[in-house]
């Protein structure tokens, strides 16, 4: 047995006050990555990677457990009508659901619960979520994550990706974008937009690599070691290096950022010129 074998149990039993301390001490990211994670979630949902979920029995007429032969409580999820959602994996169904490899993150201690009697919905389907993403700009934090010279690292138990914004691939992409967009906007504004867009593009490529690796949990031929290698900092760095296939999309995003910033500047200037009563 290893300490990592108990990571899911530790997360579930961790008190809220301790979680707040961890959150306060974690590296902070200035970027809003909600739209990026939303796109990655759509990609991951296509693979339908399951996370087991149980129904929470709350009615007073139903027992939350059944007594076994030795008098020990045993989990007893309520049954569901599978005809309502053919081809899907409702929360209460545990038949024919197996962890196909030791790399599967889901466990009986980490479940999503729905009120008794609630029908299965898109929000409650037992599908894997995209990891959180944090962008690291500080060389000290990058050293702490041991990703200097690497694009990112993925902590599968914590479901978190840390992206090294100083990785050379982001700089190379930014340099090529500056050539393509030279003279189209204020130099400082253009440089800032290009830097942000290049780093976000790298984070997206890294995130896609992790999503593809997570989808391999469905294959019997992929074991835990295979998944670890697929999400290693070295493997994610190679995903980040392939930036030219994303040049046009990133260029459009830069132009969008510039339009938004210019509109904000115009609005701010207009307010300064308004007469004061």
C-alpha positions in Angstrom: 0.0 0.0 0.0 1.1 3.5 -0.8 0.1 6.9 0.5 -1.3 7.8 -2.9 -3.8 4.9 -2.5 -5.6 7.0 0.1 -5.7 10.3 -1.8 -9.4 10.0 -2.7 -10.3 9.2 0.9 -8.2 12.2 2.2 -10.0 14.6 -0.2 -13.4 13.4 0.9 -12.7 13.6 4.7 -10.7 16.9 4.5 -12.5 19.6 6.6 -13.6 22.8 4.9 -11.2 25.0 6.9 -8.2 23.0 5.7 -9.4 23.2 2.1 -9.6 27.0 2.4 -6.0 27.1 3.7 -4.8 25.0 0.7 -6.7 27.3 -1.7 -5.1 30.4 -0.2 -1.6 28.9 -0.5 -2.1 27.6 -4.0 -0.7 29.6 -7.0 -3.2 32.2 -8.2 -4.0 32.7 -11.9 -5.0 36.1 -13.3 -6.6 34.6 -16.4 -10.2 33.7 -16.7 -10.2 30.2 -18.3 -13.9 29.4 -18.1 -14.4 29.5 -21.8 -11.3 27.4 -22.4 -12.4 24.8 -19.9 -15.9 24.8 -21.4 -14.5 23.9 -24.8 -12.3 21.2 -23.3 -15.4 19.8 -21.4 -17.3 19.5 -24.7 -14.4 17.6 -26.1 -14.1 15.2 -23.1 -17.9 14.7 -23.1 -17.6 13.2 -26.6 -15.7 10.2 -25.2 -18.3 9.6 -22.3 -15.7 8.7 -19.8 -17.7 7.5 -16.7 -17.3 8.4 -13.1 -19.5 6.1 -10.9 -22.3 7.9 -9.0 -24.8 6.7 -6.4 -28.3 7.8 -5.5 -28.7 9.2 -2.1 -31.6 7.5 -0.3 -33.4 10.1 1.8 -37.0 8.9 2.3 -37.9 7.6 5.8 -39.4 4.5 4.4 -36.2 3.4 2.6 -33.1 2.2 4.4 -29.8 3.7 3.2 -28.2 0.3 3.8 -29.0 -3.4 4.1 -27.7 -5.6 6.9 -25.3 -8.4 5.7 -24.9 -11.8 7.1 -22.3 -10.6 9.7 -24.4 -7.6 10.7 -22.2 -5.0 8.8 -23.9 -2.2 6.8 -23.6 -2.6 3.1 -24.2 0.0 0.4 -27.5 -0.4 -1.4 -28.2 2.0 -4.3 -31.8 2.2 -5.5 -32.8 0.8 -8.9 -33.5 3.0 -11.9 -35.6 2.6 -15.0 -32.9 2.3 -17.7 -35.5 2.6 -20.5 -35.7 6.4 -19.8 -32.1 6.9 -20.9 -31.0 4.1 -23.2 -27.4 3.9 -23.9 -26.3 6.0 -21.0 -25.0 5.4 -17.5 -27.5 6.7 -14.9 -26.3 7.4 -11.4 -27.8 4.4 -9.7 -26.8 1.7 -12.1 -23.8 -0.2 -11.0 -24.2 -3.3 -13.2 -21.7 -3.9 -16.0 -19.7 -0.8 -14.8 -16.1 -1.7 -14.2 -12.9 0.3 -13.9 -11.2 -0.8 -17.0 -7.8 0.1 -15.7 -6.1 0.9 -12.5 -5.7 4.4 -13.8 -9.5 5.0 -13.3 -9.9 8.0 -10.9 -13.5 7.2 -9.9 -14.1 5.3 -6.6 -17.0 4.5 -4.3 -15.8 7.2 -2.0 -15.9 9.9 -4.7 -19.5 10.0 -6.0 -22.0 12.5 -7.2 -25.4 12.2 -5.5 -28.9 13.2 -6.6 -32.0 13.5 -4.3 -34.1 10.3 -4.1 -36.7 10.3 -6.9 -34.9 12.8 -9.1 -34.6 11.8 -12.8 -31.3 11.6 -14.5 -30.3 14.8 -16.3 -27.4 16.0 -18.3 -25.9 17.7 -15.2 -26.1 14.5 -13.2 -24.8 12.0 -15.7 -21.7 10.3 -14.4 -19.2 11.7 -16.8 -15.6 12.8 -16.0 -14.9 16.5 -15.5 -12.1 18.5 -17.1 -9.3 19.3 -14.7 -8.7 22.8 -13.3 -6.1 24.8 -15.1 -3.7 27.3 -13.4 -1.3 29.4 -15.4 2.1 29.9 -13.8 4.1 33.1 -14.6 6.4 33.2 -11.6 9.7 31.3 -12.1 9.7 30.3 -8.4 6.3 28.6 -8.7 7.4 27.0 -12.0 10.5 25.6 -10.1 8.2 24.3 -7.3 6.2 22.3 -9.8 9.4 21.0 -11.3 8.4 22.1 -14.8 11.2 24.4 -15.8 11.8 23.6 -19.5 8.5 21.7 -19.5 5.1 23.0 -20.7 2.9 21.7 -17.9 2.3 19.1 -15.3 -0.9 17.2 -14.5 -1.9 16.0 -11.1 -4.4 13.2 -11.8 -5.5 12.7 -8.2 -6.1 16.4 -7.6 -7.4 16.8 -11.2 -5.3 19.9 -11.8 -3.1 21.1 -14.6 -0.3 23.7 -14.1 0.9 25.4 -17.2 4.3 27.0 -17.5 3.7 30.3 -19.3 7.4 30.8 -19.7 7.8 27.6 -21.9 9.5 28.5 -25.2 6.7 27.3 -27.4 4.5 30.2 -26.2 7.3 32.7 -27.0 7.9 31.2 -30.5 4.2 31.4 -31.3 4.0 35.0 -30.0 7.0 36.0 -32.2 5.4 34.7 -35.3 2.1 36.3 -34.5 3.8 39.7 -34.0 5.1 39.4 -37.6 1.7 38.5 -39.0 -0.1 41.3 -37.1 2.5 44.0 -37.2 1.0 47.5 -37.6 -2.6 46.5 -37.0 -2.9 48.0 -33.6 -1.0 50.0 -30.9 2.3 48.2 -30.4 2.0 47.8 -26.6 -1.7 46.7 -26.9 -0.8 44.2 -29.6 2.1 42.7 -27.7 0.0 42.2 -24.6 -2.9 40.6 -26.6 -0.5 38.3 -28.5 1.3 37.2 -25.3 -2.0 36.3 -23.6 -3.4 34.5 -26.6 -0.3 32.5 -27.2 -0.2 31.3 -23.6 -3.9 30.4 -23.7 -3.5 28.5 -26.9 -0.7 26.5 -25.3 -2.9 25.8 -22.3 -5.6 24.5 -24.6 -3.3 22.2 -26.5 -2.0 20.8 -23.1 -5.6 20.4 -21.9 -6.5 18.5 -25.1 -3.6 16.2 -24.5 -4.9 15.4 -21.0 -8.5 14.9 -22.2 -7.3 12.4 -24.9 -5.3 10.6 -22.2 -8.3 10.5 -19.9 -10.4 9.0 -22.7 -7.9 6.1 -22.9 -9.3 4.8 -19.5 -12.0 3.2 -21.6 -9.5 0.9 -23.4 -8.5 -2.4 -21.8 -5.1 -2.1 -23.5 -4.2 1.1 -21.6 -3.1 0.6 -18.0 -2.2 3.1 -15.2 1.5 3.3 -16.3 0.4 4.1 -19.9 -1.8 6.9 -18.7 0.9 8.3 -16.5 3.3 8.4 -19.5 0.7 10.0 -21.7 0.2 12.8 -19.2 3.8 13.3 -18.2 5.4 16.8 -18.4 7.4 15.6 -21.4 4.4 14.3 -23.3 2.4 17.5 -22.6 5.4 19.6 -23.7 5.3 17.9 -27.1 1.6 18.8 -27.4 2.5 22.4 -26.6 5.3 22.4 -29.2 2.8 21.8 -32.0 1.6 25.5 -32.1 1.5 26.2 -35.9 -1.7 24.2 -36.4 -3.4 26.8 -34.0 -2.0 29.9 -35.6 -5.1 31.1 -37.5 -7.4 30.5 -34.6 -5.1 32.3 -32.2 -4.7 35.2 -34.6 -8.4 35.7 -34.6 -8.5 35.6 -30.8 -5.8 38.3 -30.7 -7.9 40.5 -33.0 -10.9 39.9 -30.7 -8.9 40.9 -27.6 -7.7 44.1 -29.3 -11.3 45.1 -30.3 -12.5 44.5 -26.8 -9.6 46.5 -25.3 -10.1 49.4 -27.8 -13.8 49.5 -27.1 -13.0 49.7 -23.4 -10.6 52.5 -23.9 -13.1 54.5 -26.0 -15.8 54.0 -23.4 -13.4 55.1 -20.7 -12.3 58.2 -22.6 -15.9 59.2 -23.2 -16.7 59.1 -19.5 -13.7 61.3 -18.7 -15.1 63.9 -21.1 -18.6 64.0 -19.7 -19.5 67.3 -18.0 -19.8 67.3 -14.3 -23.0 68.8 -12.8 
